[in-house]
Structure formats: C-alpha cells, structure tokens
Amino acid sequence: MPRKKSAQLVLDFALEPRGIALTRPLARHRYRRTLLEKLLYVRRFFPELDGRTIRVGLTRSAVGLAVPGGLELWVHPSQTTYHSLAHEFVHLLQGRGNVPKGEKSCDVFALARHWTLNDSVPFYVRVPAEFQTPEGKLEAANARLLCDAARRALEARKAGTRNYIAYFEETLESLRPSRAGLTSVPPHSRRRERRG
C-alpha cells in the first residue's frame, strides 16, 4: 500500500514541470492535467519567459487574469483555451516593455504567436462572426487567417503604423470567409467575461 502512494506522489510531481508552479487549490483541481498540457504547449511559444517560473493559480471570476510584468496568472481551468492562456502570457510580457499595454494589444500579440494557439475567438478585438463556429471556436483555416492578419498588423506597427489594432480589424473585415449554409454567431451575442 505505501508503494502505491509513493508512486502517485512521483507521478504528481512529474506532472508539474520546471517553469510552471501550481498553487495548492489548482494542483488538486480535476482539470489539472489538461490544464498543465495546455500551459506547457502555450509556454513553448514564449521564449522570453525561459528561465522563469510562472505561478498559476485558480480563479472562478474570469477565464484568466495576469499582472502585466509579473510571473503569476490565475485561470478558470474548465474554461481555459490556448488563446486565453496565450493572452495571459502576453500580459506577463507587457510589464517588461516587450508589448504595448492594453487588452486589445494583448489579443493581437497573442493571435500572432502561432496559429495553433488560436482555438477560440478573442474577447477584445473585433472578429467578424463568419470566422467562428456557433460555439465561438475557430477552425484551423480561420485560425491561420487570424494569425496572418495579426502578424501583418505587427509588421505594420514596426513600419510606423500607429493604430495597428484598427489595421488588424480592417484586415479581418476584408478577409471575411464565406460560411454559406452555416449559422454564425453575431459578435454581440458572445458571452464576454473579464480577463486580465
């Protein structure tokens, strides 16, 4: 019997990799393993945070929260998406001067990281309803379009365009996909939750 307990402790420790530290309540949460997989996947696209340990805690008040420039974030494990985690990781970069301040800026920088992180519609920038499924998710082709549009906007920013967020939203408007026969969700009907 003690062997089983000790083997379980080893397994639990192995699931908390270097660079990610879970608070006790989150470490006991039933979605812990799924969340850790998502955290590890997203973290690999943020080399700026290499060598730093990010403390991840539990919240029920929002999908995610983070203090810009800090090393802590709080997540709602059952509602967490790759995009919501990427958005919070971008917040961690904001206080270091790597990313301009603001929620919309966070969305654009998160969408530009990699198309596979764009699994859900962002909360702050405008995305035409045709890009999303009725559940508010993004299919692979549309995830790639959002990533490309965000990268173009960031290139325009580097070249001197001041309102790169408007540039991003206008680019999406011009790329509206055809969704004949599918019901789309109007942007105003999406549930908006406060995220940090």
Secondary structure, 3 states (H helix, E strand, C coil): CHHHHHHHHHHHHHCCCCCEEECHHHHCCCCHHHHHHHHHHHHCCCHHHCCCCEEEEECCCCCEEECCCCCEEEECCCCCCHHHHHHHHHHHHHCCCCCCCCHHHHHHHHHHHCHHHCCECCCCCCCCHHHECCCCEECHHHHHHHHHHHHHHHHHHHCCCCCHHHHHHHHHHHCCCCCCCCCCCCHHHCCCCCCC
